Every structure is written in C-alpha cells, then in structure tokens.
C-alpha cells in the first residue's frame, strides 16, 4: 500500500496506483485544464462586447461599415464557438466522472479509496512517529471527497445547461443552474491549483516521488 520516503519513515502518500487510475488522473487533469482555458478565453479575449470595435475596424479596412449591434453579432459568433468547445470537453468530463466510479468498483480491494482511508484511520490509534503525516493524509482524502462533490455538481449542472431546451426542468431553472455551475466550477479550479501546489511541496519535502508515482505507479509499494 505504501513505501518508505527518503527519511526512512513510511509515508501514506507514497502509494501504488493502478494503470487505470493513472490514466484517469492525467486525462482528468488535461480535461479540466482545457475547460479552464476555454473559460479564460471566452471571458477575456473572445468576450463579445470587448470585440465590437475590433470587428468594426477590421471590416472598415475592407470598406464595410457595420453598426455596433451587427459587430456584436459577429463577435458573439466566435464566443459561441468557444462555448461549444467548452461543452464538448464537458461531455468528456462527464464520461471521466462516470468511469471513476466504475474504476473504483473494479479496482483491487487494497487500492480502493475506502480501504485506504480505513487503513489510515487504524494507524491513527497505533503509536507511531508518523502520526502527524497520517492525519494530514486523512485530511487530504477528505479533500478528495469535496473535489468529487464539486465535480459531480459541475457535471450535472453543465449537462443541465447543455440540454436545457430538451428538458423543461433545466429550461425553467436556467439562471439558478448557471450560477451554481459557475460557482462550483471556480471552486473546482481553485482546488486543482491547491492540489498542484500541495503535491509539488510534498514531493520536495516528506513524500519524494509522489509526482512520479502517478506516472510509474509506485510499483515498489506493492
């Protein structure tokens, strides 16, 4: 389940990771990063009202004059395309969320999240010099539960926005669903940032190899 860190103590963070978990982890990271990029572009460079003058100037160079409303319509078209890309990537995230639940079912019992948490809880009642790190590990695992709840909410509300014209409930509650989606989306992005900082710090301190372990699986920990 675990292996020893460079300090000689057994670190609960240095665990074996199955191939399925490693693939899921990096695909999810790339998917969320892609979603962040589309949100950033749609909210800045492709924001319709900020591009009205740009569209008018470009068309004026070709001898075409358009009103603000016409220019806004053109600029909005590019913004819509970016959100279409965001929606497609969101479908991918929904698939990854579903696959994570399936992976948890088929994983070896010793690699399941609940098994590892139970094992760590038992260690907290056992005399050890590593108690502080074990409690930190449990705190991180609880943080994962928050992440999955955020992910579930983002996916559900995202699908609600994508299919709002097909289901009356989503259409009638568009404003609320959009607000919840945006709020949880930014919380999820914030979690990912904190997670990245956390693993980088851990890899350079008490859990050397935690990053590479998500690549090679920490097979030594078997």
C-alpha positions as CSV (number, residue, x, y, z in Angstrom):
1,X,0.0,0.0,0.0
2,X,2.8,2.4,1.0
3,X,6.5,2.6,0.7
4,X,9.2,4.5,2.7
5,X,10.1,8.0,1.9
6,X,13.7,9.2,1.9
7,X,13.5,10.0,5.6
8,X,13.0,6.2,6.3
9,X,9.5,6.6,7.6
10,X,6.6,5.0,5.9
11,X,4.6,7.8,4.1
12,X,0.9,7.2,3.4
13,X,1.2,9.5,0.4
14,X,3.5,7.2,-1.4
15,X,1.1,4.6,-2.6
16,X,0.7,2.2,-5.5
17,X,-1.5,3.5,-8.3
18,X,-3.1,1.1,-10.8
19,X,-2.8,1.8,-14.6
20,X,-6.5,2.7,-14.8
21,X,-6.1,5.3,-12.0
22,X,-3.0,6.8,-13.6
23,X,-4.7,7.1,-17.0
24,X,-7.9,8.6,-15.4
25,X,-5.9,11.0,-13.3
26,X,-3.9,12.5,-16.3
27,X,-6.9,12.6,-18.6
28,X,-9.0,14.3,-16.0
29,X,-6.2,16.9,-15.4
30,X,-5.9,17.6,-19.1
31,X,-9.7,17.9,-19.4
32,X,-10.1,20.3,-16.5
33,X,-7.1,22.3,-17.8
34,X,-8.8,22.5,-21.2
35,X,-12.0,23.7,-19.6
36,X,-10.1,26.4,-17.7
37,X,-8.6,27.6,-20.9
38,X,-11.9,27.8,-22.7
39,X,-13.4,29.7,-19.8
40,X,-10.5,32.1,-19.7
41,X,-10.6,32.8,-23.5
42,X,-14.4,33.2,-23.5
43,X,-14.3,35.6,-20.6
44,X,-11.4,37.7,-21.9
45,X,-10.1,37.7,-25.5
46,X,-13.4,36.5,-27.0
47,X,-15.8,38.5,-24.9
48,X,-18.3,39.9,-27.5
49,X,-18.7,43.5,-26.2
50,X,-14.9,43.9,-26.0
51,X,-14.6,42.9,-29.6
52,X,-17.2,45.2,-31.2
53,X,-14.6,47.9,-32.1
54,X,-12.2,45.3,-33.4
55,X,-14.8,43.8,-35.7
56,X,-15.8,47.3,-37.0
57,X,-12.2,48.3,-37.6
58,X,-11.4,45.1,-39.5
59,X,-14.4,45.4,-41.7
60,X,-13.8,49.1,-42.2
61,X,-10.4,48.2,-43.7
62,X,-12.3,46.2,-46.3
63,X,-14.7,49.1,-47.0
64,X,-17.6,47.7,-45.0
65,X,-19.4,49.7,-42.3
66,X,-21.5,47.9,-39.6
67,X,-23.4,49.0,-36.6
68,X,-22.5,48.1,-33.0
69,X,-25.3,45.6,-33.0
70,X,-24.1,43.9,-36.2
71,X,-20.5,43.9,-35.0
72,X,-21.7,42.4,-31.7
73,X,-23.5,39.6,-33.5
74,X,-20.3,38.7,-35.4
75,X,-18.1,38.8,-32.2
76,X,-20.7,36.7,-30.4
77,X,-20.4,34.1,-33.0
78,X,-16.8,33.4,-32.1
79,X,-17.7,33.4,-28.4
80,X,-20.4,30.8,-29.1
81,X,-17.9,28.6,-30.9
82,X,-15.7,28.7,-27.8
83,X,-18.5,27.7,-25.5
84,X,-19.4,24.9,-27.9
85,X,-15.8,23.6,-27.5
86,X,-16.3,24.0,-23.7
87,X,-19.5,22.0,-23.9
88,X,-17.8,19.1,-25.9
89,X,-15.0,19.0,-23.4
90,X,-17.6,18.9,-20.6
91,X,-19.1,15.8,-22.1
92,X,-15.6,14.3,-21.8
93,X,-15.5,15.3,-18.1
94,X,-18.9,13.7,-17.5
95,X,-17.6,10.4,-19.1
96,X,-14.5,10.6,-16.9
97,X,-16.6,11.1,-13.7
98,X,-18.7,8.0,-14.6
99,X,-15.6,6.0,-15.4
100,X,-14.1,6.9,-12.0
101,X,-17.0,5.3,-10.2
102,X,-16.6,2.2,-12.4
103,X,-12.9,2.1,-11.8
104,X,-13.5,2.1,-8.0
105,X,-15.7,-0.9,-8.4
106,X,-13.2,-3.0,-10.4
107,X,-10.1,-1.9,-8.6
108,X,-8.3,-4.4,-6.3
109,X,-9.7,-4.1,-2.8
110,X,-6.4,-2.8,-1.4
111,X,-6.4,0.1,-3.9
112,X,-9.9,1.3,-3.2
113,X,-10.3,4.7,-1.6
114,X,-12.4,3.5,1.3
115,X,-9.9,0.7,2.1
116,X,-7.0,3.1,2.2
117,X,-8.9,5.5,4.5
118,X,-9.9,2.7,6.8
119,X,-6.3,1.6,7.0
120,X,-5.1,5.1,7.8
121,X,-7.8,5.5,10.5
122,X,-6.4,2.4,12.1
123,X,-2.9,3.8,12.1
124,X,-4.1,6.9,14.0
125,X,-4.7,4.6,17.0
126,X,-1.3,2.9,16.7
127,X,1.7,4.5,18.4
128,X,3.9,5.9,15.6
129,X,6.3,8.8,15.0
130,X,4.4,9.4,11.7
131,X,1.1,10.3,13.2
132,X,1.1,13.9,12.0
133,X,1.6,12.8,8.4
134,X,-1.1,10.2,8.7
135,X,-3.6,12.8,10.0
136,X,-2.5,15.1,7.1
137,X,-3.2,12.1,4.7
138,X,-6.7,11.7,6.1
139,X,-7.3,15.4,5.7
140,X,-6.2,15.2,2.0
141,X,-8.5,12.2,1.4
142,X,-11.4,14.2,2.8
143,X,-10.5,17.0,0.5
144,X,-10.8,14.5,-2.4
145,X,-14.4,13.8,-1.4
146,X,-15.1,17.6,-1.6
147,X,-13.5,17.6,-5.1
148,X,-15.7,14.7,-6.2
149,X,-18.8,16.5,-4.9
150,X,-17.8,19.6,-6.8
151,X,-17.0,17.6,-9.9
152,X,-20.4,15.9,-9.7
153,X,-22.2,19.2,-9.3
154,X,-20.3,20.8,-12.2
155,X,-21.0,17.9,-14.5
156,X,-24.7,17.7,-13.5
157,X,-25.3,21.4,-13.9
158,X,-23.2,21.5,-17.1
159,X,-25.4,18.8,-18.6
160,X,-28.4,20.8,-17.4
161,X,-27.2,23.8,-19.4
162,X,-26.4,21.7,-22.4
163,X,-29.8,20.1,-22.6
164,X,-31.9,22.9,-21.1
165,X,-34.0,23.1,-24.3
166,X,-34.8,19.4,-24.2
167,X,-36.0,19.2,-20.6
168,X,-38.4,21.6,-19.0
169,X,-36.9,21.5,-15.6
170,X,-33.5,22.7,-16.8
171,X,-35.0,25.3,-19.0
172,X,-37.2,26.7,-16.2
173,X,-34.2,26.8,-13.8
174,X,-31.6,28.1,-16.2
175,X,-30.5,31.1,-14.1
176,X,-30.0,29.1,-10.9
177,X,-28.3,26.2,-12.7
178,X,-25.9,28.5,-14.4
179,X,-25.0,30.3,-11.2
180,X,-24.4,27.0,-9.3
181,X,-22.4,25.7,-12.3
182,X,-20.1,28.8,-12.4
183,X,-19.7,28.9,-8.7
184,X,-18.7,25.3,-8.3
185,X,-16.6,25.4,-11.4
186,X,-14.4,28.1,-10.0
187,X,-14.2,26.2,-6.7
188,X,-13.0,23.2,-8.6
189,X,-10.4,25.1,-10.5
190,X,-9.2,26.5,-7.1
191,X,-9.0,23.0,-5.7
192,X,-6.9,21.8,-8.7
193,X,-4.5,24.8,-8.1
194,X,-4.2,24.0,-4.4
195,X,-3.7,20.3,-5.2
196,X,-0.9,21.0,-7.6
197,X,0.9,23.3,-5.1
198,X,0.4,20.6,-2.4
199,X,1.9,17.7,-4.4
200,X,4.8,19.8,-5.6
201,X,5.6,20.9,-2.0
202,X,5.2,17.3,-0.7
203,X,7.4,15.9,-3.5
204,X,10.2,18.3,-2.4
205,X,9.8,17.5,1.4
206,X,8.3,14.5,3.1
207,X,6.9,12.5,0.1
208,X,9.6,12.4,-2.5
209,X,8.3,10.5,-5.5
210,X,4.6,11.4,-5.1
211,X,4.5,13.0,-8.5
212,X,6.5,10.3,-10.4
213,X,4.3,7.8,-8.6
214,X,1.3,8.9,-10.6
215,X,3.3,8.1,-13.7
216,X,5.1,4.8,-12.8
217,X,2.5,3.7,-10.3
218,X,5.0,3.3,-7.4
219,X,5.3,-0.3,-8.1
220,X,7.8,-0.6,-5.4
221,X,5.0,-0.1,-3.0
222,X,3.4,-3.4,-3.8
